[in-house]
Amino acid sequence: MASRPAPRAPAPAPAVARRRLDGIAGSLSDLAVPEVDRLIYERIRLGILSALAVTARLSFSELRRLLDTTDGNLSVHARKLEQAGYVSCAKSFDGRVPKTEYQLTGKGRRALERYLDHMEALIRATRQK
């Protein structure tokens, strides 16, 4: 009987993550940077949001090819973004073939912009050292 892998430790709380980054440039509060959105931080989810930010709509197949991932992996990450209200999902049929299309919501665009602002501030702070 195969044993189950040990559960992952929970992600650090934002305050803990903030303390770890305080040494970068005095403190993050000096940078007026919002806390990082852990939902977007994951590579596939960041890829989905980034792709949808530059293309109005993308199908499930287009996203899967673009991100070079599996159906299951993309499905799980897209669902998390949909549940957060960052993307909308429209399902239809093209003849007898099901078609799923994703679109970035206003909330998703704002969250992506905050995330990018945060990353840019960290880069600036790191380069100043």
VENPE-V47636 format. One record per run of one state. SS is the DSSP state (helix for helix, strand for strand, loop for the rest). FROM is the first residue (numbers start at 1). TO is the last residue. If there is no record, write none. Layout:
SS|FROM|TO ; SS|FROM|TO
//
This chain:
loop|1|13 ; helix|14|24 ; loop|25|27 ; helix|28|31 ; loop|32|37 ; helix|38|41 ; loop|42|42 ; helix|43|54 ; loop|55|57 ; strand|58|59 ; helix|60|67 ; loop|68|70 ; helix|71|83 ; loop|84|86 ; strand|87|94 ; loop|95|96 ; strand|97|104 ; loop|105|105 ; helix|106|128 ; loop|129|129
//
